[in-house]
Amino acid sequence: MSAPASAPAPVKKRKSVLRRVVEIAITAAFVAYVAYSVSKRWSEVQGVLGELSVPAIALSLVGSLAAVWCSFLGWRVLLADFGSHVPLTGAMRIFFVGQLGKYLPGKVWPVLTQMRLGKAYNVPGRSSAAAVLITMFITLGTGLLLTAVMLPLLGGEAWRNYWWTLLTVPVAVVVLLPPVLNRLLGLAMRLARREQMPKPLSARGIGLAVFWAVATWLCYGAHLWALLLDFGAGGSDLIIRSVAAFAGAWSIGFLLAIAPAGLGPRETALVVLLAGSVTEPVALVAALVSRLLMTVADLAWPAVALLTDRKRRRPIVTAPDIDTVPDPAPAASTAVAGE
């Protein structure tokens, strides 16, 4: 009777191996394409790299660090809305360390890592999973919305390649409504045969999460804007085009879940989206430097979180209240009197 239950295991293993091979192959193809584009115009790319200044790199890094922090604040709002109020240092540890899982193929690793880290703070697994998944969804939804609204500013090539982002606008708006989002979450829990969420998401919680998601995109846009400005790009709408281009590139990279952290597809899309604003060598260098600085930010925040959370769960010893300590003198005198 047990043979049929174990029979699918080799099939599942073969499918898992095949899927991993496909993920690696497609990711390698995107990376190879970016590398080929850089090598083809290496002389121009090298010249553009030489123009990049230290202040621009520093400002861009600050923008990237701020963007990751805003994303963390949005996630923390959702976690608290589910009823899990984690101290700041503990929340930083769960989120920032868990986010390192996005550099592995697939989107499940940040979820699993945050679920495991959340147990140390008595966060239900379903709350951890729902908070990170909804954070991803809100980030993606607001990113696509910003891209769709600002797409005409990015030029003809961007419009020809990514006009379909306009189709996401009504879907994103409807799904972000609290009644709809809570019903979808409840349906997901039933299908997964899990307990329902401890508390439904409130309109205030979703609104704050959307606010922090938009702040995340503005910071990422500033991160890209600092690089483009240093390369000589101009125009009063450069910051708007930077926000739109980065939001669109990130969203496209996210949708192609085969690539870890959007590696390859994001850079390819960013070059296309910037085609109407800067030359191709500048777009290539901006995409590569952006990736490098974002990786630095993704590694810096977990280091900060681990350093600030070193005293986590250390027992706190308090001195006894003097008023509650019995005075031994009366007991002793009573004993003497009794003798």
GIJO-V746582 format. One record per backbone hydrogen bond with DSSP energy under -0.5 kcal/mol. CO is the residue of the C=O (numbers start at 0). NH is the residue of the N-H. E is the energy in kcal/mol with one decimal. If there is no record, write none. Layout:
BEGIN
co=(CO | CO)
nh=(NH | NH)
e=(E | E)
END
This chain:
BEGIN
co=(1 | 2 | 3 | 5 | 6 | 6 | 7 | 8 | 9 | 10 | 11 | 12 | 13 | 14 | 15 | 16 | 17 | 18 | 19 | 20 | 21 | 22 | 23 | 24 | 25 | 26 | 27 | 28 | 29 | 30 | 31 | 32 | 33 | 34 | 35 | 36 | 38 | 40 | 41 | 42 | 43 | 44 | 45 | 46 | 47 | 47 | 48 | 52 | 53 | 54 | 55 | 56 | 57 | 58 | 59 | 60 | 61 | 62 | 63 | 64 | 65 | 66 | 67 | 68 | 69 | 70 | 71 | 72 | 73 | 74 | 75 | 76 | 77 | 78 | 79 | 82 | 83 | 86 | 87 | 88 | 89 | 90 | 91 | 91 | 92 | 92 | 93 | 94 | 96 | 97 | 98 | 99 | 100 | 101 | 106 | 107 | 108 | 109 | 110 | 111 | 112 | 113 | 114 | 115 | 116 | 117 | 117 | 118 | 121 | 123 | 124 | 125 | 126 | 127 | 128 | 129 | 130 | 131 | 132 | 133 | 134 | 135 | 136 | 137 | 138 | 139 | 140 | 141 | 142 | 143 | 144 | 145 | 146 | 149 | 150 | 151 | 153 | 154 | 155 | 156 | 157 | 158 | 161 | 162 | 163 | 164 | 165 | 166 | 167 | 168 | 169 | 170 | 171 | 173 | 176 | 177 | 178 | 179 | 180 | 181 | 182 | 183 | 184 | 185 | 186 | 187 | 188 | 189 | 201 | 202 | 203 | 204 | 205 | 206 | 207 | 208 | 209 | 210 | 211 | 212 | 213 | 214 | 215 | 216 | 217 | 218 | 219 | 220 | 221 | 222 | 223 | 224 | 225 | 226 | 227 | 228 | 234 | 236 | 237 | 238 | 239 | 240 | 241 | 242 | 243 | 244 | 245 | 246 | 247 | 248 | 249 | 250 | 251 | 254 | 255 | 256 | 258 | 259 | 261 | 262 | 263 | 264 | 265 | 266 | 267 | 268 | 269 | 271 | 273 | 273 | 278 | 279 | 280 | 281 | 282 | 283 | 284 | 285 | 286 | 287 | 288 | 289 | 290 | 291 | 292 | 293 | 294 | 295 | 296 | 297 | 298 | 299 | 300 | 301 | 302 | 303 | 304 | 306 | 308 | 310 | 314 | 315 | 320 | 320 | 321 | 323 | 325 | 326 | 327 | 328 | 329 | 330 | 331 | 332 | 333 | 334)
nh=(5 | 6 | 7 | 8 | 9 | 10 | 11 | 12 | 13 | 14 | 15 | 16 | 17 | 18 | 19 | 20 | 21 | 22 | 23 | 24 | 25 | 26 | 27 | 28 | 29 | 30 | 31 | 32 | 33 | 34 | 35 | 36 | 37 | 38 | 39 | 40 | 41 | 44 | 45 | 46 | 47 | 48 | 49 | 50 | 50 | 51 | 51 | 56 | 57 | 58 | 59 | 60 | 61 | 62 | 63 | 64 | 65 | 66 | 67 | 68 | 69 | 70 | 71 | 72 | 73 | 74 | 75 | 76 | 77 | 78 | 79 | 80 | 81 | 83 | 82 | 84 | 85 | 90 | 91 | 92 | 93 | 94 | 95 | 96 | 96 | 97 | 97 | 98 | 99 | 100 | 101 | 102 | 103 | 260 | 110 | 111 | 112 | 113 | 114 | 115 | 116 | 117 | 118 | 118 | 119 | 120 | 122 | 121 | 123 | 127 | 128 | 129 | 130 | 131 | 132 | 133 | 134 | 135 | 136 | 137 | 138 | 139 | 140 | 141 | 142 | 143 | 144 | 145 | 146 | 147 | 148 | 149 | 150 | 152 | 153 | 154 | 275 | 158 | 159 | 160 | 161 | 162 | 164 | 165 | 166 | 167 | 168 | 170 | 171 | 172 | 173 | 174 | 175 | 176 | 180 | 181 | 182 | 183 | 184 | 185 | 186 | 187 | 188 | 189 | 190 | 191 | 193 | 192 | 205 | 206 | 207 | 208 | 209 | 210 | 211 | 212 | 213 | 214 | 215 | 216 | 217 | 218 | 219 | 220 | 221 | 222 | 223 | 224 | 225 | 226 | 227 | 228 | 229 | 230 | 232 | 231 | 237 | 240 | 241 | 242 | 243 | 244 | 245 | 246 | 247 | 248 | 249 | 250 | 251 | 252 | 253 | 254 | 255 | 256 | 258 | 105 | 261 | 262 | 265 | 264 | 267 | 268 | 269 | 270 | 271 | 272 | 273 | 274 | 276 | 277 | 282 | 283 | 284 | 285 | 286 | 287 | 288 | 289 | 290 | 291 | 292 | 293 | 294 | 295 | 296 | 297 | 298 | 299 | 300 | 301 | 302 | 303 | 304 | 305 | 306 | 307 | 308 | 309 | 311 | 313 | 316 | 317 | 323 | 324 | 324 | 325 | 327 | 330 | 331 | 332 | 333 | 334 | 335 | 336 | 337 | 338)
e=(-1.4 | -1.4 | -0.7 | -1.1 | -0.6 | -0.6 | -2.8 | -2.4 | -2.4 | -2.5 | -2.4 | -2.4 | -2.6 | -2.8 | -2.2 | -2.3 | -2.5 | -2.6 | -2.5 | -2.6 | -2.7 | -2.4 | -2.6 | -1.9 | -2.2 | -2.5 | -2.7 | -2.1 | -2.3 | -2.7 | -2.6 | -2.4 | -2.2 | -2.6 | -2.5 | -1.0 | -1.2 | -2.7 | -3.2 | -1.4 | -2.1 | -2.6 | -1.6 | -0.6 | -1.0 | -0.5 | -1.2 | -1.9 | -2.8 | -2.7 | -2.5 | -2.3 | -2.2 | -2.0 | -2.0 | -2.7 | -2.5 | -2.0 | -2.1 | -1.9 | -2.4 | -2.1 | -2.0 | -2.2 | -2.0 | -2.0 | -2.5 | -1.9 | -1.6 | -2.4 | -2.4 | -2.0 | -1.4 | -2.1 | -1.5 | -0.8 | -0.9 | -3.0 | -2.5 | -1.9 | -2.4 | -2.6 | -2.3 | -0.6 | -1.2 | -0.5 | -1.3 | -2.1 | -1.1 | -1.7 | -1.8 | -1.6 | -1.7 | -1.2 | -0.5 | -2.4 | -2.6 | -2.3 | -2.2 | -1.9 | -2.5 | -2.3 | -0.8 | -0.6 | -1.0 | -1.7 | -2.3 | -1.7 | -0.6 | -2.2 | -2.6 | -2.4 | -2.5 | -2.1 | -2.3 | -2.7 | -2.0 | -2.2 | -2.4 | -3.1 | -2.5 | -2.7 | -3.3 | -2.7 | -2.0 | -2.6 | -2.1 | -2.6 | -2.2 | -2.7 | -2.4 | -2.2 | -1.4 | -1.8 | -2.0 | -0.8 | -0.7 | -1.9 | -2.7 | -1.9 | -2.4 | -1.0 | -1.6 | -2.0 | -1.3 | -1.2 | -1.2 | -0.6 | -3.0 | -2.3 | -2.3 | -2.6 | -1.6 | -1.5 | -2.8 | -2.5 | -1.9 | -2.5 | -2.2 | -2.5 | -2.5 | -2.3 | -2.0 | -2.0 | -2.6 | -1.9 | -2.9 | -1.0 | -2.4 | -2.5 | -2.6 | -2.2 | -2.5 | -2.3 | -2.5 | -1.9 | -2.5 | -2.2 | -2.1 | -2.0 | -2.2 | -2.2 | -2.4 | -2.6 | -2.2 | -2.1 | -2.0 | -2.9 | -2.2 | -0.8 | -2.4 | -2.8 | -1.3 | -1.3 | -2.3 | -1.3 | -1.6 | -2.6 | -2.3 | -2.2 | -2.4 | -2.7 | -2.4 | -2.6 | -2.4 | -2.5 | -2.9 | -2.3 | -2.3 | -2.3 | -2.4 | -2.4 | -1.5 | -1.8 | -1.9 | -1.0 | -1.8 | -2.3 | -2.4 | -1.0 | -2.5 | -2.7 | -2.4 | -2.0 | -1.6 | -2.8 | -1.6 | -1.2 | -2.0 | -2.5 | -2.4 | -2.7 | -2.4 | -2.8 | -2.3 | -2.3 | -2.9 | -2.3 | -2.0 | -2.1 | -2.6 | -2.5 | -2.0 | -2.0 | -2.2 | -2.4 | -1.5 | -2.4 | -2.1 | -0.6 | -1.3 | -2.3 | -2.7 | -2.5 | -2.0 | -2.4 | -1.0 | -0.9 | -1.6 | -1.9 | -0.6 | -0.6 | -1.3 | -0.6 | -1.0 | -0.6 | -0.6 | -0.6 | -2.3 | -2.7 | -2.3 | -2.2 | -2.0 | -2.5 | -2.5 | -1.2)
END
